[in-house]
């Protein structure tokens, strides 16, 4: 069985440690764990490896957040993978910092990257991990907030949270979404 795991974010060093790039950060850790590394490929940085007999294809779209569906669409076709074999990892303003939620389907919640993925897939039925980044911003400051770096207190907490998100992603591939959700969602 093969899976396509997509971390949402924006390419470039200026975005590396921003809230919007949590998907990229989780995939970097996941690539390390399965002993692979990313290289530039079609519309994404791509890595692949095995975990407990499952083939994992990891992509970090280079299309920027609002066109994430473009890279997803290309790699789904290339790998001949359906929506049930993908996992999207993204930031979520509606969840407090550090709260992680896995879902088999759901709305974009206003997230432009997820909106583009819904457009490409023609619906909302695809697995995702929503990584809470909080919503400590004033009116009209949402873009500045998600594109700002994590403060030191949150950076210090990230390694354990990223490990948990990584375990959730690996759970999808090994024990399935239902068991993973019951084990990790609170």
ChimeraX attribute file (.defattr): number of C-alpha atoms within 10 A of each C-alpha:
attribute: neighborCount
match mode: 1-to-1
recipient: residues
	/A:1	10
	/A:2	16
	/A:3	24
	/A:4	24
	/A:5	27
	/A:6	27
	/A:7	26
	/A:8	29
	/A:9	29
	/A:10	24
	/A:11	18
	/A:12	9
	/A:13	8
	/A:14	11
	/A:15	16
	/A:16	18
	/A:17	17
	/A:18	22
	/A:19	26
	/A:20	28
	/A:21	25
	/A:22	27
	/A:23	26
	/A:24	26
	/A:25	22
	/A:26	25
	/A:27	27
	/A:28	21
	/A:29	17
	/A:30	25
	/A:31	20
	/A:32	11
	/A:33	13
	/A:34	15
	/A:35	13
	/A:36	16
	/A:37	17
	/A:38	17
	/A:39	12
	/A:40	13
	/A:41	12
	/A:42	14
	/A:43	18
	/A:44	24
	/A:45	18
	/A:46	22
	/A:47	23
	/A:48	19
	/A:49	17
	/A:50	13
	/A:51	13
	/A:52	9
	/A:53	11
	/A:54	14
	/A:55	15
	/A:56	23
	/A:57	19
	/A:58	28
	/A:59	30
	/A:60	30
	/A:61	27
	/A:62	22
	/A:63	18
	/A:64	19
	/A:65	21
	/A:66	17
	/A:67	18
	/A:68	27
	/A:69	23
	/A:70	19
	/A:71	22
	/A:72	26
	/A:73	14
	/A:74	14
	/A:75	21
	/A:76	16
	/A:77	10
	/A:78	9
	/A:79	12
	/A:80	10
	/A:81	16
	/A:82	13
	/A:83	16
	/A:84	14
	/A:85	18
	/A:86	23
	/A:87	24
	/A:88	23
	/A:89	28
	/A:90	26
	/A:91	26
	/A:92	27
	/A:93	21
	/A:94	15
	/A:95	16
	/A:96	14
	/A:97	20
	/A:98	20
	/A:99	17
	/A:100	22
	/A:101	19
	/A:102	25
	/A:103	18
	/A:104	16
	/A:105	13
	/A:106	14
	/A:107	12
	/A:108	15
	/A:109	11
	/A:110	11
	/A:111	15
	/A:112	14
	/A:113	21
	/A:114	25
	/A:115	20
	/A:116	19
	/A:117	23
	/A:118	18
	/A:119	12
	/A:120	16
	/A:121	16
	/A:122	9
	/A:123	14
	/A:124	17
	/A:125	15
	/A:126	19
	/A:127	22
	/A:128	24
	/A:129	24
	/A:130	23
	/A:131	28
	/A:132	20
	/A:133	25
	/A:134	18
	/A:135	16
	/A:136	11
	/A:137	12
	/A:138	9
	/A:139	5
	/A:140	8
	/A:141	11
	/A:142	14
	/A:143	10
	/A:144	11
	/A:145	20
	/A:146	21
	/A:147	18
	/A:148	17
	/A:149	18
	/A:150	18
	/A:151	11
	/A:152	9
	/A:153	8
	/A:154	14
	/A:155	11
	/A:156	11
	/A:157	12
	/A:158	18
	/A:159	14
	/A:160	11
	/A:161	18
	/A:162	22
	/A:163	15
	/A:164	16
	/A:165	27
	/A:166	20
	/A:167	15
	/A:168	24
	/A:169	27
	/A:170	21
	/A:171	18
	/A:172	21
	/A:173	25
	/A:174	16
	/A:175	11
	/A:176	13
	/A:177	22
	/A:178	13
	/A:179	12
	/A:180	20
	/A:181	18
	/A:182	10
	/A:183	11
	/A:184	15
	/A:185	13
	/A:186	9
